Amino acid sequence: MHTGLVHAIDFEAEGRQEGFLSIPHSVDRSPYYQIKIPYVRVRNGDGAKLLLVAGNHGDEYEGELQLGRLMRRIQPGKIRGTVTILPTLNVPAVMAARRCSPLDGGNLNRAFPGSPSGTPTARLSHFLEHDLFPRHDVVLDLHSGGTSMAHLPSTLIERRDDQECLERSIQLLSAMGSSHAFIADNGMQAPTSMGAAGRAGVIGLSGEFGGGGAVTPRTMAFTANAIDRLMLKLGIIDEPMLSRHLEATLPSLQLLFLSRHSQAIYATRRGWFEPAVSLGESVDAGDLAGWYHDLERIDLPEEELRFTEGGVVISHRLHCDSQSGDCLIQVADPIDRSQIC
């Protein structure tokens, strides 16, 4: 019996295809169970090939909802080229409202390059990196801060040595209409979707489109605008498919660089975190980042937490109750384009 990933996608066919990626995974209640991951693939002649995915982590909803909407709306006559959409990539995690899969504990965005004979998460990541990603020119993997983090709405790319590809990636970032974009420096062997895109030889785009395990009008509009602007830039569409209102003028883009664990403050014991600064604020080393309370020793004064490095605040923990090892707050370096290209 086939134990890998099963699909019926015809990658050469014109028109609209929809169905499921199926991953066999025996469970107690169903020995021949399959994990069903919905997809739509639409092709209309030659042109850019774009892969849109969300739900890599199950509790990050902006991309899941907007790609689900796009999945229902998109038709061959409305596009040029090819668009493949997977709104709930890590279906078990999405349905459990969790970051990681409840079936195997797998964190999909730390599972690449995967294995064709491994856990369901490993089989999915292997299919994405070795089969699906290489059939596209651009991959957009939509993320957010998830249930536990507030994140500055921003787009993201992985730093690459290929200067031509890096330039093109930054052009696409700029076209997506974000005020902030950060450059990650995890290296080509990173076990993330962006590392996988680099190894597959395609442009990988990502970002943090909200957070808190919730959606707001602002984050949903930001996500819709970014998807539409990317498709417009690639020449796939002539008019927006998701945005209610798309400004003609792009905001100026501040590039940020994230490369070091020292850009964050981590808890070293149980405590209750109170941030002192908001997302998007500029801070210097030594500035007050927040306070750490001890509700088990209510007689003790709260501890002041101070930044060890300056930068722009890009995320902070939403759950007040924190454990040793939790990331409490994080900054990134403002840079200009000449520093990375």
Disulfide bonds with the S-S distance in Angstrom:
none
